[in-house]
């Protein structure tokens, strides 16, 4: 069990400098889909939805500002001509009303965008906490496996060294016996005995290990 709960990390000084995780390609490598918990999926969705809403709000502000500027331009142009008709007066009044509505809309949208950074930061902190839970759990599990495997490797290495010593002892014993046998029985008779013994390699075969 890890200690990376939202409550324990949300006030850490360094967390404020962590960027939005879902905008960082490295995050998807850090936490592949198969390791994502339900909590990670939930907060990932929340972060992306807030990003989408924030982006839409900024686009809406741009569009309304564009319309407002067009309306202002129409009013300016209308004021410069000599047309004093009733239709012009109505058009001017309509444009002024629409300009005010656009200003109100822009102000409302800008107020709404003020909440997004705080909401995004909060959702991102939750996502950070849930990500760290999984990552550190994997790190700790891997560390335990590494320690166990290291012990097994050490045990295997010790056993291997013992077997090498045993093999060397047997090779030396065979070499001495073979030498004594040749000296006692002579090379010709020893060669006949070797043929009679068959294909069994008295001295062993280590070429596959060299």
N, C-alpha and C positions, 0 to 999 in steps of 0.2 A: 504494500500500500504506500503510495507516494504522498507527499505533503503539499502538493500543488493545487490547493483549492482556491477558488476565486477570492474568498475572504482573506486568505493568507498572502496573496500576491497583488491584490488590487491597489494597495497603497505603497508598494515598493517603488523607490525613486526611479529605477531604470525602466519601468514598464511604460512610462510616458513616451519614451523614445522609440518604442517598437512600432513599426509601420503597420498599416492594415494588412493582416496576414493573407487575405484572399487575393491581394494585388501583387504578392510576391511569389514568383514562380518556384522559388526554392522551398516554400512551405509545402507545395504539393509533392515535392520529393521527400521532404522530411516526414510527411504523414500521408502515405499512399492510401488510396480508397479502402483497401482491405483492412487497414488499421483504424479507420474512422469509427468512433463510437456514435451512438444516437445523439449524445450531447454535442459532439463536434459537428455533426451534420446539421443540427438545429441552429447552432450559433453561426456556422458558416452561411446558412440560408439567411439568418437575420442580418448579418453584415452585408451580404450582397444585395439584399432588398433595400437596406438603408442607402447603400451606394447608388442604387438605381433611382430611388426617390430623390436623393440629393442632386443627381445629375439631371433628372427631369425638371426639378425646380429651377435649377440654373438655366436650363434651356428655355423654360417658360418665361423667366425674367428677361432673357435676351429677346424673345419673340415679342413680348408686351412692350418692351422698350423700343423695339423697331417700329411697332405700330404707333406708339405714342409720338415718336419722332416724325413719322409720316403725317400724322394728324397736325402736329405743330407746323410742319412745312406747308400744309394746305392752308392753315389759318394765316400764316405770314404772306403767302402768295395772294390770298383773297383780300387781305388788307391793302395790298399794293395796287389793286386795280380800282377802276372808278365805278364798278357795278354797285348800285345801291338798292338793288331789287329785294323784294321780300324773301325770295327763294335763297338769295345769298345770305340774308340775315339768319334764316332758319338753319342753313348749312353751317354757318359760323357757330351758332348756338349748339348745334348737334356735335360739332367737332370739339368744342370746348368741354361739353359734357363727357364725351368719350375720352378726352385727354385726362380729365379728372378721374374717371373710372380706371384708366390705365395706371395713373399714379397710385391710386388706392390698391389696385391689384399688385403692383410692383412692391409696395410697402408690405402688403400681407405676405407675399412670397418671400421677401427678404427676411421678414420676421420668422417665417417657418424654417428658412435655411439656417438660422442661428441655432436651432436645436439639434441639427444633424451632427455637428462635430462631437457634442457631448454624448449623444445616443450611439454614434459610431464607436467612440472611444470605449464606452461601457460594453458594447457587444464584442468589441475586439479583445477587451480584457478577459471576458468570459471564454472566448475562443482560445486565447493564449493559455489560460488555466487548463482547459480541457485537453489542449494539445500537449502541454507539458506533462500532464498525468500519463498519457499514453507513451510519450517519448521516454520519460524517465523510467517508467515501468519496463519498457523494452531494454533500455540501457542497463538497468539493474539485473534483469533476467539474463541478458547476454553476459554481464560481468560474472554472474554466478556460474553460468555454463562454461565460460572461459577458465574460471578457477578450477572447476571440476575436470575439464579436459586437460588442463595443464598438469593436474595430479596424475591423470591416467597416462599422459604422455611420459611423465617422469617415471612412473611405475614401469611402463613399457620399455623405456630407455634402460632402466636398471636391469630388467629381465633380459633385454637384448645383450647387454654387456656380459651378463653371467653366461648366456648361451654362447657368446663368442669365445669366452675363456674356456668353456667346456669343449667346444669344437677344436680350439687350438691344442688343448691337452690331448684329445683323441688323435688329431693329425700328427702331433709329435710322437705319440705312442706307436702309431702305424708306421711312421717313417723309421723309427728305431727298430721295430720288429722286422720290417722289410729289409733294412740294411743288414741286420744280424743274419736273417735268413739267407740273403745273397752270399754273405761271407761264409756261412757254414756250408751251404749246399752248392755254391758256385752258380755263376750266371746262367749257364746252359740249362741246368736242371731247374733252376728257379723260373726261367722263362717257360719251360714245359709245365711247371706247376701253375704259373699264371694263366696259361691257356686252359688248363684243366679247371681252374677256378671259374672261368667264364668271363662274362662282361662286367661283373661287379667291380666297381672302381674302389680298390683298396684305399687309395689316397684321397678319395672324394673328388668333387667337382665344384670349384668355386668361381668358375669363369662368369657365371650369370650375375655374380655380386660385384665383380670388379668393374 
